[in-house]
């Protein structure tokens, strides 16, 4: 059992760490305050080769894998969770194409993402279908040489800036999950529009959007995999694959919160010395570190599993363990770090109130903490997770 990162992984982490410190950190507060998409940071990530980490080399990416992406996201999320999300969004909308697209679709839609020429979004959630993905109501009806799509997609991260969306609709409504098909929809497609941007509590630098499909005609060449009613496997595979990267957002955020609060505690004086000398404060930091180190091991292990193709049902519980634990750690650590600063932590003069707001999103996106507990408990009952 080897816990050392490879040389390639070390290089990627170090590059991301340098960019995070020099480029992301100075911009983080402004990105949040103005709710502006970090275009200039996206370009920095592009120039550093960080946009195609999970895209196979034959389709323009580096093929470095999900552990590599998790490492990069972890470093960026220490300072700006929204900027970390821009990296995650190179994998979430493209993984369905990697897993289930035709060869032509892979050659057409993956290289521009890896090169930073296009941006994409993953459109599954609807106003009345979140955790129960099989309950989506969007419909796609065969017509001539394509499909007429109608429906709405809600809370779509990056939807406002996406050049295309990978979306899912029912082509056989009576079959639930077995009746879902995937479609690649460019933003210029007639009938497709960004209907509304959401006012969010946190992660304000990447807007979530309500996307509308009104008699939107999608050609048959953009039917994912060229087959109807077979997209749900790609949906589940994508969600499972990306969970370690969501966990990495939580891991990095927690590390950033701890580091900031510790530096503050070393300088803030009370009762005749730095508050870092107080045992009550020291124990808070010790608990934060325990949680972070546990989250790190779970996150890296989960990404390692994905890179070995182990993201199907029999292994999905470990991806859920990592996602649930790391994101809940982000909420707990950011809360405790804010507490260390007291009233100052509650003010926008310090980044911890932003960390706390950003962290709270992570327990909801890509499967709520409760859904992950369902997955884990099913693994126990089905004996995929055992303790002999």
C-alpha positions as a Python dict, from the first residue, in 0.01 Angstrom:
ca = {
    (1, 'X'): (0, 0, 0),
    (2, 'X'): (168, 318, -126),
    (3, 'X'): (60, 654, 15),
    (4, 'X'): (311, 856, -188),
    (5, 'X'): (195, 1068, -480),
    (6, 'X'): (354, 1000, -818),
    (7, 'X'): (595, 1251, -967),
    (8, 'X'): (324, 1358, -1213),
    (9, 'X'): (77, 1415, -932),
    (10, 'X'): (333, 1615, -735),
    (11, 'X'): (400, 1838, -1036),
    (12, 'X'): (29, 1901, -1088),
    (13, 'X'): (-29, 1975, -720),
    (14, 'X'): (269, 2212, -704),
    (15, 'X'): (158, 2398, -1015),
    (16, 'X'): (-194, 2436, -879),
    (17, 'X'): (-59, 2544, -539),
    (18, 'X'): (153, 2818, -696),
    (19, 'X'): (-137, 2943, -906),
    (20, 'X'): (-368, 2935, -605),
    (21, 'X'): (-134, 3142, -390),
    (22, 'X'): (-26, 3390, -654),
    (23, 'X'): (-335, 3427, -873),
    (24, 'X'): (-643, 3293, -694),
    (25, 'X'): (-595, 3423, -340),
    (26, 'X'): (-572, 3794, -438),
    (27, 'X'): (-894, 3768, -642),
    (28, 'X'): (-1110, 3553, -415),
    (29, 'X'): (-1287, 3827, -218),
    (30, 'X'): (-1367, 4030, -530),
    (31, 'X'): (-1504, 3727, -712),
    (32, 'X'): (-1742, 3664, -423),
    (33, 'X'): (-1840, 4028, -372),
    (34, 'X'): (-1918, 4091, -739),
    (35, 'X'): (-2054, 3743, -815),
    (36, 'X'): (-1841, 3753, -1130),
    (37, 'X'): (-1719, 3450, -1321),
    (38, 'X'): (-1335, 3432, -1290),
    (39, 'X'): (-1253, 3446, -1662),
    (40, 'X'): (-894, 3551, -1603),
    (41, 'X'): (-835, 3257, -1367),
    (42, 'X'): (-996, 3021, -1617),
    (43, 'X'): (-734, 3142, -1866),
    (44, 'X'): (-458, 3085, -1612),
    (45, 'X'): (-581, 2729, -1557),
    (46, 'X'): (-591, 2681, -1934),
    (47, 'X'): (-235, 2801, -1983),
    (48, 'X'): (-117, 2568, -1703),
    (49, 'X'): (-281, 2266, -1867),
    (50, 'X'): (-526, 2206, -1584),
    (51, 'X'): (-848, 2195, -1789),
    (52, 'X'): (-811, 1852, -1947),
    (53, 'X'): (-686, 1642, -1658),
    (54, 'X'): (-965, 1383, -1677),
    (55, 'X'): (-1000, 1389, -2056),
    (56, 'X'): (-808, 1108, -2230),
    (57, 'X'): (-499, 1207, -2423),
    (58, 'X'): (-645, 1086, -2752),
    (59, 'X'): (-916, 1351, -2717),
    (60, 'X'): (-689, 1643, -2632),
    (61, 'X'): (-656, 1607, -2256),
    (62, 'X'): (-365, 1496, -2044),
    (63, 'X'): (-538, 1184, -1912),
    (64, 'X'): (-385, 1250, -1572),
    (65, 'X'): (-705, 1136, -1405),
    (66, 'X'): (-940, 1222, -1123),
    (67, 'X'): (-679, 1215, -849),
    (68, 'X'): (-485, 1479, -1041),
    (69, 'X'): (-799, 1692, -1073),
    (70, 'X'): (-880, 1644, -705),
    (71, 'X'): (-531, 1764, -610),
    (72, 'X'): (-564, 2075, -825),
    (73, 'X'): (-912, 2154, -694),
    (74, 'X'): (-795, 2106, -334),
    (75, 'X'): (-524, 2368, -376),
    (76, 'X'): (-750, 2623, -544),
    (77, 'X'): (-1039, 2572, -299),
    (78, 'X'): (-813, 2672, -9),
    (79, 'X'): (-869, 3029, -123),
    (80, 'X'): (-1172, 3026, -355),
    (81, 'X'): (-1424, 2746, -375),
    (82, 'X'): (-1586, 2901, -683),
    (83, 'X'): (-1258, 2890, -874),
    (84, 'X'): (-1221, 2527, -772),
    (85, 'X'): (-1563, 2467, -923),
    (86, 'X'): (-1446, 2599, -1260),
    (87, 'X'): (-1193, 2316, -1265),
    (88, 'X'): (-1452, 2057, -1161),
    (89, 'X'): (-1673, 2173, -1449),
    (90, 'X'): (-1416, 2046, -1698),
    (91, 'X'): (-1499, 1693, -1582),
    (92, 'X'): (-1868, 1689, -1487),
    (93, 'X'): (-2015, 1772, -1831),
    (94, 'X'): (-1752, 1578, -2027),
    (95, 'X'): (-1752, 1253, -1832),
    (96, 'X'): (-2089, 1142, -1981),
    (97, 'X'): (-1930, 1184, -2324),
    (98, 'X'): (-1616, 997, -2216),
    (99, 'X'): (-1827, 713, -2076),
    (100, 'X'): (-2113, 697, -2324),
    (101, 'X'): (-2046, 918, -2626),
    (102, 'X'): (-1982, 808, -2979),
    (103, 'X'): (-1633, 836, -3121),
    (104, 'X'): (-1742, 1137, -3328),
    (105, 'X'): (-1891, 1307, -3021),
    (106, 'X'): (-1571, 1253, -2824),
    (107, 'X'): (-1356, 1399, -3101),
    (108, 'X'): (-1587, 1696, -3148),
    (109, 'X'): (-1672, 1799, -2792),
    (110, 'X'): (-1384, 1692, -2567),
    (111, 'X'): (-1075, 1861, -2718),
    (112, 'X'): (-1220, 2217, -2700),
    (113, 'X'): (-1283, 2173, -2327),
    (114, 'X'): (-930, 2047, -2265),
    (115, 'X'): (-788, 2341, -2461),
    (116, 'X'): (-1006, 2597, -2285),
    (117, 'X'): (-1175, 2695, -2611),
    (118, 'X'): (-1521, 2598, -2487),
    (119, 'X'): (-1698, 2562, -2153),
    (120, 'X'): (-1973, 2317, -2072),
    (121, 'X'): (-2232, 2233, -1808),
    (122, 'X'): (-2406, 1918, -1683),
    (123, 'X'): (-2785, 1952, -1685),
    (124, 'X'): (-2973, 1684, -1493),
    (125, 'X'): (-3150, 1846, -1194),
    (126, 'X'): (-3497, 1992, -1244),
    (127, 'X'): (-3726, 2206, -1029),
    (128, 'X'): (-3906, 1891, -914),
    (129, 'X'): (-3634, 1629, -957),
    (130, 'X'): (-3314, 1647, -757),
    (131, 'X'): (-3202, 1347, -555),
    (132, 'X'): (-3451, 1128, -746),
    (133, 'X'): (-3284, 1170, -1083),
    (134, 'X'): (-3505, 908, -1246),
    (135, 'X'): (-3804, 1138, -1187),
    (136, 'X'): (-3694, 1404, -1436),
    (137, 'X'): (-3980, 1546, -1643),
    (138, 'X'): (-3795, 1686, -1946),
    (139, 'X'): (-3913, 1513, -2262),
    (140, 'X'): (-3751, 1441, -2596),
    (141, 'X'): (-3972, 1329, -2884),
    (142, 'X'): (-3835, 1185, -3207),
    (143, 'X'): (-3900, 1406, -3510),
    (144, 'X'): (-3746, 1384, -3856),
    (145, 'X'): (-3367, 1353, -3812),
    (146, 'X'): (-3356, 1451, -3446),
    (147, 'X'): (-3551, 1520, -3128),
    (148, 'X'): (-3774, 1797, -2999),
    (149, 'X'): (-3681, 1863, -2636),
    (150, 'X'): (-3903, 2038, -2382),
    (151, 'X'): (-3841, 2097, -2014),
    (152, 'X'): (-3639, 2288, -1757),
    (153, 'X'): (-3312, 2223, -1576),
    (154, 'X'): (-3251, 2392, -1242),
    (155, 'X'): (-2949, 2496, -1035),
    (156, 'X'): (-2710, 2422, -1321),
    (157, 'X'): (-2358, 2529, -1222),
    (158, 'X'): (-2184, 2708, -1506),
    (159, 'X'): (-2498, 2703, -1717),
    (160, 'X'): (-2479, 3077, -1777),
    (161, 'X'): (-2136, 3058, -1944),
    (162, 'X'): (-2159, 2714, -2105),
    (163, 'X'): (-2101, 2681, -2478),
    (164, 'X'): (-2285, 2350, -2466),
    (165, 'X'): (-2471, 2146, -2209),
    (166, 'X'): (-2487, 1773, -2162),
    (167, 'X'): (-2853, 1731, -2067),
    (168, 'X'): (-3088, 1443, -2002),
    (169, 'X'): (-3451, 1391, -2094),
    (170, 'X'): (-3708, 1110, -2108),
    (171, 'X'): (-3756, 945, -2446),
    (172, 'X'): (-3965, 669, -2286),
    (173, 'X'): (-4144, 837, -1993),
    (174, 'X'): (-4307, 519, -1860),
    (175, 'X'): (-3970, 347, -1809),
    (176, 'X'): (-3826, 588, -1545),
    (177, 'X'): (-3446, 548, -1543),
    (178, 'X'): (-3453, 308, -1837),
    (179, 'X'): (-3624, 573, -2047),
    (180, 'X'): (-3362, 847, -2010),
    (181, 'X'): (-3152, 964, -2303),
    (182, 'X'): (-2866, 1212, -2313),
    (183, 'X'): (-2821, 1505, -2549),
    (184, 'X'): (-2537, 1744, -2625),
    (185, 'X'): (-2699, 2084, -2680),
    (186, 'X'): (-2491, 2381, -2806),
    (187, 'X'): (-2599, 2718, -2667),
    (188, 'X'): (-2692, 2850, -3011),
    (189, 'X'): (-2957, 2580, -3056),
    (190, 'X'): (-3299, 2744, -3120),
    (191, 'X'): (-3532, 2686, -2827),
    (192, 'X'): (-3253, 2665, -2570),
    (193, 'X'): (-3208, 2956, -2331),
    (194, 'X'): (-3076, 3061, -1993),
    (195, 'X'): (-3406, 3159, -1832),
    (196, 'X'): (-3279, 3285, -1497),
    (197, 'X'): (-2973, 3317, -1274),
    (198, 'X'): (-3008, 3223, -908),
    (199, 'X'): (-2923, 3441, -609),
    (200, 'X'): (-2697, 3214, -408),
    (201, 'X'): (-2571, 3215, -51),
    (202, 'X'): (-2220, 3115, -151),
    (203, 'X'): (-1993, 3001, -437),
    (204, 'X'): (-2107, 3321, -604),
    (205, 'X'): (-1834, 3330, -867),
    (206, 'X'): (-1997, 3050, -1066),
    (207, 'X'): (-2365, 3121, -1116),
    (208, 'X'): (-2628, 2850, -1115),
    (209, 'X'): (-2895, 2888, -1380),
    (210, 'X'): (-3241, 2776, -1477),
    (211, 'X'): (-3215, 2643, -1833),
    (212, 'X'): (-3521, 2627, -2057),
    (213, 'X'): (-3579, 2396, -2352),
    (214, 'X'): (-3883, 2503, -2552),
    (215, 'X'): (-3941, 2298, -2867),
    (216, 'X'): (-3564, 2274, -2882),
    (217, 'X'): (-3462, 2066, -3184),
    (218, 'X'): (-3151, 1854, -3127),
    (219, 'X'): (-3010, 1661, -3421),
    (220, 'X'): (-2971, 1285, -3390),
    (221, 'X'): (-2593, 1320, -3413),
    (222, 'X'): (-2609, 1487, -3070),
    (223, 'X'): (-2796, 1198, -2907),
    (224, 'X'): (-2545, 1075, -2650),
    (225, 'X'): (-2397, 748, -2770),
    (226, 'X'): (-2635, 745, -3066),
    (227, 'X'): (-2884, 535, -2866),
    (228, 'X'): (-3211, 613, -2696),
    (229, 'X'): (-3298, 515, -2338),
    (230, 'X'): (-2942, 419, -2240),
    (231, 'X'): (-2804, 732, -2074),
    (232, 'X'): (-2873, 659, -1709),
    (233, 'X'): (-2565, 441, -1676),
    (234, 'X'): (-2355, 735, -1795),
    (235, 'X'): (-2539, 962, -1549),
    (236, 'X'): (-2460, 740, -1251),
    (237, 'X'): (-2105, 679, -1368),
    (238, 'X'): (-2048, 1051, -1404),
    (239, 'X'): (-2190, 1140, -1063),
    (240, 'X'): (-1985, 867, -898),
    (241, 'X'): (-1668, 970, -1081),
    (242, 'X'): (-1693, 1334, -982),
    (243, 'X'): (-1771, 1279, -613),
    (244, 'X'): (-1405, 1268, -507),
    (245, 'X'): (-1355, 1606, -676),
    (246, 'X'): (-1647, 1755, -481),
    (247, 'X'): (-1484, 1605, -171),
    (248, 'X'): (-1161, 1780, -272),
    (249, 'X'): (-1344, 2113, -278),
    (250, 'X'): (-1444, 2049, 83),
    (251, 'X'): (-1097, 1929, 180),
    (252, 'X'): (-924, 2234, 36),
    (253, 'X'): (-1176, 2474, 186),
    (254, 'X'): (-1125, 2319, 531),
    (255, 'X'): (-747, 2343, 499),
    (256, 'X'): (-769, 2708, 398),
    (257, 'X'): (-999, 2790, 689),
    (258, 'X'): (-774, 2618, 943),
    (259, 'X'): (-460, 2786, 809),
    (260, 'X'): (-616, 3132, 825),
    (261, 'X'): (-756, 3085, 1176),
    (262, 'X'): (-426, 2943, 1305),
    (263, 'X'): (-230, 3239, 1174),
    (264, 'X'): (-482, 3471, 1340),
    (265, 'X'): (-463, 3281, 1671),
    (266, 'X'): (-85, 3314, 1679),
    (267, 'X'): (-114, 3693, 1658),
    (268, 'X'): (-434, 3769, 1850),
    (269, 'X'): (-358, 3832, 2217),
    (270, 'X'): (-590, 3781, 2512),
    (271, 'X'): (-533, 3702, 2881),
    (272, 'X'): (-169, 3798, 2855),
    (273, 'X'): (-63, 3608, 2542),
    (274, 'X'): (-161, 3473, 2201),
    (275, 'X'): (-491, 3287, 2204),
    (276, 'X'): (-309, 2999, 2034),
    (277, 'X'): (-156, 2931, 2377),
    (278, 'X'): (-499, 2860, 2526),
    (279, 'X'): (-574, 2489, 2551),
    (280, 'X'): (-938, 2540, 2454),
    (281, 'X'): (-823, 2691, 2125),
    (282, 'X'): (-551, 2430, 2076),
    (283, 'X'): (-802, 2147, 2111),
    (284, 'X'): (-1025, 2311, 1849),
    (285, 'X'): (-733, 2315, 1606),
    (286, 'X'): (-643, 1955, 1690),
    (287, 'X'): (-999, 1845, 1612),
    (288, 'X'): (-989, 2036, 1284),
    (289, 'X'): (-665, 1864, 1186),
    (290, 'X'): (-802, 1519, 1272),
    (291, 'X'): (-1102, 1575, 1051),
    (292, 'X'): (-897, 1718, 765),
    (293, 'X'): (-646, 1432, 763),
    (294, 'X'): (-926, 1173, 766),
    (295, 'X'): (-1099, 1359, 482),
    (296, 'X'): (-774, 1370, 285),
    (297, 'X'): (-724, 993, 300),
    (298, 'X'): (-1086, 924, 203),
    (299, 'X'): (-1075, 1176, -82),
    (300, 'X'): (-751, 1050, -231),
    (301, 'X'): (-862, 688, -197),
    (302, 'X'): (-1191, 766, -372),
    (303, 'X'): (-1014, 941, -660),
    (304, 'X'): (-772, 648, -683),
    (305, 'X'): (-1069, 411, -715),
    (306, 'X'): (-1220, 617, -996),
    (307, 'X'): (-890, 623, -1185),
    (308, 'X'): (-895, 244, -1173),
    (309, 'X'): (-1246, 226, -1314),
    (310, 'X'): (-1398, 132, -980),
    (311, 'X'): (-1696, 368, -975),
    (312, 'X'): (-1978, 122, -1033),
    (313, 'X'): (-2236, 21, -775),
    (314, 'X'): (-2012, -223, -586),
    (315, 'X'): (-1761, 56, -512),
    (316, 'X'): (-1986, 362, -509),
    (317, 'X'): (-2029, 356, -131),
    (318, 'X'): (-1665, 451, -81),
    (319, 'X'): (-1711, 748, -311),
    (320, 'X'): (-2013, 847, -104),
    (321, 'X'): (-1818, 806, 222),
    (322, 'X'): (-1551, 1044, 91),
    (323, 'X'): (-1796, 1301, -44),
    (324, 'X'): (-2016, 1306, 267),
    (325, 'X'): (-1729, 1315, 515),
    (326, 'X'): (-1513, 1573, 337),
    (327, 'X'): (-1799, 1814, 270),
    (328, 'X'): (-1932, 1787, 624),
    (329, 'X'): (-1576, 1842, 745),
    (330, 'X'): (-1567, 2164, 541),
    (331, 'X'): (-1878, 2291, 718),
    (332, 'X'): (-1753, 2195, 1067),
    (333, 'X'): (-1399, 2325, 1021),
    (334, 'X'): (-1505, 2653, 860),
    (335, 'X'): (-1752, 2704, 1146),
    (336, 'X'): (-1490, 2633, 1413),
    (337, 'X'): (-1230, 2849, 1237),
    (338, 'X'): (-1478, 3135, 1229),
    (339, 'X'): (-1541, 3080, 1599),
    (340, 'X'): (-1171, 3120, 1673),
    (341, 'X'): (-1184, 3469, 1525),
    (342, 'X'): (-1495, 3557, 1724),
    (343, 'X'): (-1678, 3868, 1605),
    (344, 'X'): (-1403, 3938, 1351),
    (345, 'X'): (-1469, 3605, 1182),
    (346, 'X'): (-1829, 3709, 1123),
    (347, 'X'): (-1718, 4016, 930),
    (348, 'X'): (-1633, 4038, 563),
    (349, 'X'): (-1295, 4180, 656),
    (350, 'X'): (-1186, 3816, 686),
    (351, 'X'): (-1243, 3526, 442),
    (352, 'X'): (-1393, 3284, 692),
    (353, 'X'): (-1750, 3403, 654),
    (354, 'X'): (-1708, 3332, 281),
    (355, 'X'): (-1558, 2991, 351),
    (356, 'X'): (-1854, 2912, 576),
    (357, 'X'): (-2109, 3017, 314),
    (358, 'X'): (-1928, 2829, 39),
    (359, 'X'): (-1891, 2514, 249),
    (360, 'X'): (-2263, 2486, 311),
    (361, 'X'): (-2329, 2429, -58),
    (362, 'X'): (-2111, 2121, -65),
    (363, 'X'): (-2342, 1909, 150),
    (364, 'X'): (-2616, 1955, -113),
    (365, 'X'): (-2453, 1938, -457),
    (366, 'X'): (-2371, 1609, -632),
    (367, 'X'): (-2590, 1418, -390),
    (368, 'X'): (-2697, 1542, -49),
    (369, 'X'): (-2540, 1402, 265),
    (370, 'X'): (-2862, 1211, 324),
    (371, 'X'): (-2855, 1047, -20),
    (372, 'X'): (-2497, 936, 40),
    (373, 'X'): (-2605, 775, 365),
    (374, 'X'): (-2870, 586, 169),
    (375, 'X'): (-2600, 461, -70),
    (376, 'X'): (-2373, 360, 217),
    (377, 'X'): (-2648, 182, 408),
    (378, 'X'): (-2753, -8, 94),
    (379, 'X'): (-2394, -120, 48),
    (380, 'X'): (-2401, -260, 400),
    (381, 'X'): (-2730, -441, 342),
    (382, 'X'): (-2615, -573, 2),
    (383, 'X'): (-2284, -684, 153),
    (384, 'X'): (-2071, -467, -75),
    (385, 'X'): (-1941, -309, 245),
    (386, 'X'): (-1865, -570, 509),
    (387, 'X'): (-1674, -603, 832),
    (388, 'X'): (-1606, -977, 864),
}
